[in-house]
Amino acid sequence: MKCWADKAYQGGDGIIPVPFPSLRLKLRQRRHNSTHARIRCLGEQAMAALKGWCLPRKLRCSSNRVTAIVKAIPALRHAST
């Protein structure tokens, strides 16, 4: 599974892609940070939508259905943008 972490997860030994932490970056490093931020923002927006709806607290159905619903929300959020 791909994981895109923020600057707090330094030291993932290349397994977890993180942005470059410095302010003075070369062009390639700036491009990497920009691409990294675009990918992460999709997940961040989907999680914010989940938190805003308080969905997991309000659902009263089986855990299999909750899992499917929670998985569908980021996909629908991504498709609508």
Secondary structure, 3 states (H helix, E strand, C coil): CCCCCCHHHCCCCCCCCCCCCCCCCCHHHHHHHHHHHHHHHHHHHHHHHHHHHCHHHHCCCCHHHHHHHHHHHHHHHHHHC
